[in-house]
């Protein structure tokens, strides 16, 4: 399956990019996160993130489809 992954804040810094096309054997955002963690050293774990698929927040166990856009979103602080 091929999806587009978008990264924000600390995740973007760790991945060295704001987005990338990823191809692999994953069916859920949880599977995708595991796949991505094998490629990048992220400062946060899945429990610290929200995930969206095609601009809608979903659980980490939601199904993914070919061509989906997946965003892993870290906690946001402001001031």
N, CA, C and O atoms as CSV, one atom per row, in Angstrom:
chain,resi,resn,atom,element,x,y,z
A,1,UNK,N,N,0.839,-1.169,0.000
A,1,UNK,CA,C,0.000,0.000,0.000
A,1,UNK,C,C,0.890,1.239,0.000
A,1,UNK,O,O,1.961,1.234,0.605
A,2,UNK,N,N,0.458,2.281,-0.664
A,2,UNK,CA,C,1.192,3.545,-0.701
A,2,UNK,C,C,0.316,4.637,-0.104
A,2,UNK,O,O,-0.841,4.799,-0.492
A,3,UNK,N,N,0.887,5.400,0.860
A,3,UNK,CA,C,0.190,6.517,1.490
A,3,UNK,C,C,1.138,7.709,1.549
A,3,UNK,O,O,2.350,7.565,1.389
A,4,UNK,N,N,0.571,8.878,1.780
A,4,UNK,CA,C,1.351,10.077,2.038
A,4,UNK,C,C,1.302,10.334,3.531
A,4,UNK,O,O,0.225,10.345,4.127
A,5,UNK,N,N,2.460,10.541,4.138
A,5,UNK,CA,C,2.546,10.814,5.567
A,5,UNK,C,C,2.966,12.258,5.751
A,5,UNK,O,O,3.913,12.731,5.122
A,6,UNK,N,N,2.249,12.953,6.627
A,6,UNK,CA,C,2.597,14.336,6.962
A,6,UNK,C,C,3.085,14.378,8.400
A,6,UNK,O,O,2.518,13.727,9.278
A,7,UNK,N,N,4.139,15.148,8.633
A,7,UNK,CA,C,4.730,15.279,9.961
A,7,UNK,C,C,4.652,16.735,10.413
A,7,UNK,O,O,4.708,17.656,9.598
A,8,UNK,N,N,4.524,16.924,11.713
A,8,UNK,CA,C,4.466,18.259,12.288
A,8,UNK,C,C,5.417,18.358,13.478
A,8,UNK,O,O,5.703,17.362,14.143
A,9,UNK,N,N,5.899,19.561,13.736
A,9,UNK,CA,C,6.707,19.910,14.906
A,9,UNK,C,C,7.890,18.962,15.083
A,9,UNK,O,O,8.694,18.798,14.166
A,10,UNK,N,N,8.003,18.328,16.274
A,10,UNK,CA,C,9.154,17.475,16.570
A,10,UNK,C,C,9.270,16.310,15.597
A,10,UNK,O,O,10.376,15.870,15.285
A,11,UNK,N,N,8.152,15.812,15.123
A,11,UNK,CA,C,8.190,14.684,14.187
A,11,UNK,C,C,8.783,15.110,12.851
A,11,UNK,O,O,9.546,14.364,12.238
A,12,UNK,N,N,8.431,16.314,12.401
A,12,UNK,CA,C,8.997,16.845,11.151
A,12,UNK,C,C,10.510,16.995,11.285
A,12,UNK,O,O,11.258,16.663,10.365
A,13,UNK,N,N,10.955,17.496,12.437
A,13,UNK,CA,C,12.393,17.654,12.665
A,13,UNK,C,C,13.095,16.295,12.646
A,13,UNK,O,O,14.159,16.154,12.043
A,14,UNK,N,N,12.508,15.305,13.300
A,14,UNK,CA,C,13.128,13.977,13.373
A,14,UNK,C,C,13.157,13.284,12.015
A,14,UNK,O,O,14.127,12.601,11.685
A,15,UNK,N,N,12.098,13.459,11.228
A,15,UNK,CA,C,12.027,12.824,9.909
A,15,UNK,C,C,12.841,13.589,8.864
A,15,UNK,O,O,13.222,13.034,7.834
A,16,UNK,N,N,13.101,14.858,9.139
A,16,UNK,CA,C,13.857,15.671,8.189
A,16,UNK,C,C,13.026,16.128,7.007
A,16,UNK,O,O,13.569,16.584,6.001
A,17,UNK,N,N,11.701,16.007,7.123
A,17,UNK,CA,C,10.805,16.413,6.039
A,17,UNK,C,C,9.407,16.646,6.611
A,17,UNK,O,O,9.059,16.114,7.665
A,18,UNK,N,N,8.628,17.432,5.918
A,18,UNK,CA,C,7.245,17.673,6.327
A,18,UNK,C,C,6.281,16.612,5.824
A,18,UNK,O,O,5.193,16.438,6.373
A,19,UNK,N,N,6.690,15.899,4.766
A,19,UNK,CA,C,5.824,14.833,4.247
A,19,UNK,C,C,6.658,13.890,3.389
A,19,UNK,O,O,7.727,14.244,2.891
A,20,UNK,N,N,6.135,12.685,3.236
A,20,UNK,CA,C,6.789,11.707,2.379
A,20,UNK,C,C,5.780,10.673,1.922
A,20,UNK,O,O,4.776,10.422,2.588
A,21,UNK,N,N,6.063,10.083,0.780
A,21,UNK,CA,C,5.288,8.944,0.273
A,21,UNK,C,C,5.906,7.691,0.874
A,21,UNK,O,O,7.123,7.509,0.846
A,22,UNK,N,N,5.057,6.832,1.416
A,22,UNK,CA,C,5.545,5.614,2.053
A,22,UNK,C,C,4.804,4.429,1.463
A,22,UNK,O,O,3.582,4.453,1.313
A,23,UNK,N,N,5.551,3.404,1.135
A,23,UNK,CA,C,4.958,2.182,0.609
A,23,UNK,C,C,5.359,1.030,1.515
A,23,UNK,O,O,6.524,0.908,1.895
A,24,UNK,N,N,4.397,0.187,1.861
A,24,UNK,CA,C,4.711,-0.942,2.727
A,24,UNK,C,C,3.492,-1.784,3.033
A,24,UNK,O,O,2.406,-1.571,2.494
A,25,UNK,N,N,3.702,-2.737,3.904
A,25,UNK,CA,C,2.658,-3.675,4.295
A,25,UNK,C,C,2.067,-3.236,5.631
A,25,UNK,O,O,2.434,-3.767,6.679
A,26,UNK,N,N,1.165,-2.282,5.593
A,26,UNK,CA,C,0.492,-1.796,6.796
A,26,UNK,C,C,-0.981,-1.610,6.479
A,26,UNK,O,O,-1.351,-1.279,5.352
A,27,UNK,N,N,-1.804,-1.825,7.475
A,27,UNK,CA,C,-3.259,-1.741,7.278
A,27,UNK,C,C,-3.926,-0.679,8.138
A,27,UNK,O,O,-5.058,-0.276,7.871
A,28,UNK,N,N,-3.217,-0.221,9.181
A,28,UNK,CA,C,-3.763,0.768,10.105
A,28,UNK,C,C,-2.697,1.827,10.388
A,28,UNK,O,O,-1.521,1.604,10.099
A,29,UNK,N,N,-3.088,2.975,10.948
A,29,UNK,CA,C,-2.075,3.940,11.363
A,29,UNK,C,C,-1.090,3.358,12.382
A,29,UNK,O,O,0.079,3.743,12.390
A,30,UNK,N,N,-1.541,2.437,13.241
A,30,UNK,CA,C,-0.635,1.797,14.199
A,30,UNK,C,C,0.437,1.002,13.465
A,30,UNK,O,O,1.615,1.081,13.813
A,31,UNK,N,N,0.039,0.237,12.452
A,31,UNK,CA,C,1.006,-0.506,11.636
A,31,UNK,C,C,1.969,0.449,10.929
A,31,UNK,O,O,3.174,0.204,10.872
A,32,UNK,N,N,1.424,1.527,10.397
A,32,UNK,CA,C,2.242,2.519,9.691
A,32,UNK,C,C,3.242,3.159,10.647
A,32,UNK,O,O,4.406,3.350,10.294
A,33,UNK,N,N,2.790,3.494,11.859
A,33,UNK,CA,C,3.681,4.109,12.841
A,33,UNK,C,C,4.852,3.176,13.156
A,33,UNK,O,O,5.998,3.619,13.232
A,34,UNK,N,N,4.565,1.892,13.337
A,34,UNK,CA,C,5.620,0.908,13.583
A,34,UNK,C,C,6.607,0.883,12.421
A,34,UNK,O,O,7.820,0.847,12.628
A,35,UNK,N,N,6.079,0.901,11.198
A,35,UNK,CA,C,6.920,0.929,9.986
A,35,UNK,C,C,7.802,2.179,9.980
A,35,UNK,O,O,8.992,2.096,9.679
A,36,UNK,N,N,7.224,3.332,10.309
A,36,UNK,CA,C,7.971,4.589,10.287
A,36,UNK,C,C,9.035,4.637,11.381
A,36,UNK,O,O,10.116,5.187,11.173
A,37,UNK,N,N,8.731,4.063,12.544
A,37,UNK,CA,C,9.698,4.072,13.650
A,37,UNK,C,C,10.938,3.243,13.322
A,37,UNK,O,O,11.996,3.451,13.916
A,38,UNK,N,N,10.818,2.317,12.392
A,38,UNK,CA,C,11.978,1.545,11.952
A,38,UNK,C,C,12.875,2.388,11.038
A,38,UNK,O,O,14.041,2.053,10.831
A,39,UNK,N,N,12.331,3.477,10.496
A,39,UNK,CA,C,13.088,4.333,9.569
A,39,UNK,C,C,13.594,5.615,10.214
A,39,UNK,O,O,14.613,6.165,9.798
A,40,UNK,N,N,12.878,6.093,11.234
A,40,UNK,CA,C,13.196,7.371,11.878
A,40,UNK,C,C,13.285,7.184,13.385
A,40,UNK,O,O,12.694,6.257,13.939
A,41,UNK,N,N,14.020,8.063,14.040
A,41,UNK,CA,C,14.080,8.075,15.500
A,41,UNK,C,C,13.200,9.228,15.973
A,41,UNK,O,O,13.620,10.385,15.961
A,42,UNK,N,N,11.982,8.905,16.386
A,42,UNK,CA,C,11.033,9.927,16.813
A,42,UNK,C,C,11.126,10.150,18.318
A,42,UNK,O,O,11.348,9.199,19.069
A,43,UNK,N,N,10.959,11.402,18.773
A,43,UNK,CA,C,11.056,11.701,20.199
A,43,UNK,C,C,9.780,11.372,20.979
A,43,UNK,O,O,9.763,11.481,22.205
A,44,UNK,N,N,8.725,10.975,20.288
A,44,UNK,CA,C,7.445,10.682,20.930
A,44,UNK,C,C,6.961,9.300,20.535
A,44,UNK,O,O,7.304,8.789,19.468
A,45,UNK,N,N,6.169,8.708,21.397
A,45,UNK,CA,C,5.553,7.430,21.088
A,45,UNK,C,C,4.123,7.608,20.633
A,45,UNK,O,O,3.571,8.705,20.720
A,46,UNK,N,N,3.529,6.552,20.155
A,46,UNK,CA,C,2.157,6.602,19.644
A,46,UNK,C,C,1.176,7.111,20.693
A,46,UNK,O,O,0.214,7.798,20.349
A,47,UNK,N,N,1.399,6.790,21.962
A,47,UNK,CA,C,0.488,7.225,23.029
A,47,UNK,C,C,0.474,8.748,23.179
A,47,UNK,O,O,-0.465,9.305,23.746
A,48,UNK,N,N,1.503,9.416,22.678
A,48,UNK,CA,C,1.611,10.873,22.778
A,48,UNK,C,C,1.017,11.604,21.577
A,48,UNK,O,O,0.990,12.834,21.559
A,49,UNK,N,N,0.544,10.871,20.583
A,49,UNK,CA,C,0.139,11.475,19.312
A,49,UNK,C,C,-1.350,11.332,19.043
A,49,UNK,O,O,-2.030,10.476,19.609
A,50,UNK,N,N,-1.832,12.196,18.163
A,50,UNK,CA,C,-3.137,12.015,17.513
A,50,UNK,C,C,-2.829,11.682,16.067
A,50,UNK,O,O,-1.772,12.037,15.545
A,51,UNK,N,N,-3.761,11.000,15.429
A,51,UNK,CA,C,-3.563,10.655,14.026
A,51,UNK,C,C,-4.800,11.063,13.240
A,51,UNK,O,O,-5.927,10.919,13.713
A,52,UNK,N,N,-4.576,11.572,12.038
A,52,UNK,CA,C,-5.696,11.864,11.147
A,52,UNK,C,C,-5.457,11.161,9.818
A,52,UNK,O,O,-4.322,11.014,9.364
A,53,UNK,N,N,-6.544,10.736,9.215
A,53,UNK,CA,C,-6.518,10.134,7.892
A,53,UNK,C,C,-7.453,10.950,7.023
A,53,UNK,O,O,-8.642,11.081,7.315
A,54,UNK,N,N,-6.900,11.497,5.950
A,54,UNK,CA,C,-7.673,12.342,5.037
A,54,UNK,C,C,-8.386,13.462,5.786
A,54,UNK,O,O,-9.567,13.731,5.568
A,55,UNK,N,N,-7.620,14.118,6.693
A,55,UNK,CA,C,-8.057,15.297,7.450
A,55,UNK,C,C,-9.162,15.013,8.465
A,55,UNK,O,O,-9.893,15.929,8.843
A,56,UNK,N,N,-9.298,13.761,8.914
A,56,UNK,CA,C,-10.264,13.417,9.973
A,56,UNK,C,C,-9.527,12.635,11.053
A,56,UNK,O,O,-8.820,11.669,10.766
A,57,UNK,N,N,-9.705,13.069,12.305
A,57,UNK,CA,C,-9.102,12.314,13.399
A,57,UNK,C,C,-9.705,10.927,13.464
A,57,UNK,O,O,-10.920,10.760,13.362
A,58,UNK,N,N,-8.843,9.929,13.635
A,58,UNK,CA,C,-9.283,8.537,13.699
A,58,UNK,C,C,-8.492,7.828,14.800
A,58,UNK,O,O,-7.453,8.328,15.231
A,59,UNK,N,N,-8.973,6.669,15.259
A,59,UNK,CA,C,-8.179,5.861,16.180
A,59,UNK,C,C,-6.987,5.230,15.450
A,59,UNK,O,O,-7.002,5.099,14.226
A,60,UNK,N,N,-5.976,4.849,16.197
A,60,UNK,CA,C,-4.799,4.228,15.604
A,60,UNK,C,C,-5.115,2.890,14.942
A,60,UNK,O,O,-4.313,2.397,14.149
A,61,UNK,N,N,-6.248,2.302,15.246
A,61,UNK,CA,C,-6.629,1.012,14.651
A,61,UNK,C,C,-7.587,1.155,13.463
A,61,UNK,O,O,-8.104,0.154,12.968
A,62,UNK,N,N,-7.828,2.380,13.002
A,62,UNK,CA,C,-8.718,2.600,11.850
A,62,UNK,C,C,-8.066,2.011,10.591
A,62,UNK,O,O,-6.840,1.994,10.486
A,63,UNK,N,N,-8.861,1.537,9.649
A,63,UNK,CA,C,-8.280,0.995,8.417
A,63,UNK,C,C,-7.713,2.101,7.519
A,63,UNK,O,O,-8.230,3.217,7.472
A,64,UNK,N,N,-6.648,1.758,6.819
A,64,UNK,CA,C,-6.068,2.654,5.821
A,64,UNK,C,C,-6.387,2.131,4.432
A,64,UNK,O,O,-6.569,0.930,4.232
A,65,UNK,N,N,-6.452,3.056,3.465
A,65,UNK,CA,C,-6.669,2.691,2.074
A,65,UNK,C,C,-5.559,3.243,1.196
A,65,UNK,O,O,-4.854,4.179,1.577
A,66,UNK,N,N,-5.416,2.664,0.044
A,66,UNK,CA,C,-4.434,3.117,-0.941
A,66,UNK,C,C,-4.609,4.612,-1.202
A,66,UNK,O,O,-5.719,5.073,-1.467
A,67,UNK,N,N,-3.503,5.373,-1.127
A,67,UNK,CA,C,-3.522,6.787,-1.438
A,67,UNK,C,C,-3.957,7.696,-0.305
A,67,UNK,O,O,-4.030,8.910,-0.497
A,68,UNK,N,N,-4.250,7.153,0.873
A,68,UNK,CA,C,-4.655,7.992,2.003
A,68,UNK,C,C,-3.539,8.954,2.394
A,68,UNK,O,O,-2.358,8.689,2.166
A,69,UNK,N,N,-3.941,10.078,2.989
A,69,UNK,CA,C,-2.997,11.010,3.585
A,69,UNK,C,C,-3.109,10.860,5.091
A,69,UNK,O,O,-4.177,11.066,5.666
A,70,UNK,N,N,-2.010,10.503,5.724
A,70,UNK,CA,C,-1.980,10.241,7.162
A,70,UNK,C,C,-1.108,11.290,7.824
A,70,UNK,O,O,0.020,11.525,7.391
A,71,UNK,N,N,-1.623,11.924,8.876
A,71,UNK,CA,C,-0.849,12.912,9.622
A,71,UNK,C,C,-0.724,12.458,11.065
A,71,UNK,O,O,-1.718,12.133,11.714
A,72,UNK,N,N,0.503,12.438,11.561
A,72,UNK,CA,C,0.754,12.161,12.967
A,72,UNK,C,C,0.988,13.505,13.642
A,72,UNK,O,O,1.875,14.261,13.246
A,73,UNK,N,N,0.188,13.799,14.660
A,73,UNK,CA,C,0.154,15.142,15.232
A,73,UNK,C,C,0.573,15.086,16.697
A,73,UNK,O,O,-0.104,14.461,17.514
A,74,UNK,N,N,1.685,15.736,17.033
A,74,UNK,CA,C,2.150,15.757,18.416
A,74,UNK,C,C,1.351,16.767,19.246
A,74,UNK,O,O,0.608,17.573,18.688
A,75,UNK,N,N,1.499,16.728,20.572
A,75,UNK,CA,C,0.837,17.733,21.407
A,75,UNK,C,C,1.306,19.124,21.011
A,75,UNK,O,O,2.449,19.310,20.592
A,76,UNK,N,N,0.432,20.076,21.144
A,76,UNK,CA,C,0.745,21.452,20.769
A,76,UNK,C,C,0.724,22.314,22.027
A,76,UNK,O,O,-0.186,22.218,22.851
A,77,UNK,N,N,1.740,23.152,22.156
A,77,UNK,CA,C,1.726,24.122,23.244
A,77,UNK,C,C,1.921,25.494,22.626
A,77,UNK,O,O,2.506,25.626,21.550
A,78,UNK,N,N,1.443,26.480,23.292
A,78,UNK,CA,C,1.555,27.828,22.741
A,78,UNK,C,C,1.727,28.825,23.872
A,78,UNK,O,O,1.700,28.487,25.055
A,79,UNK,N,N,1.897,30.028,23.465
A,79,UNK,CA,C,2.075,31.032,24.508
A,79,UNK,C,C,2.112,32.397,23.935
A,79,UNK,O,O,2.256,33.372,24.673
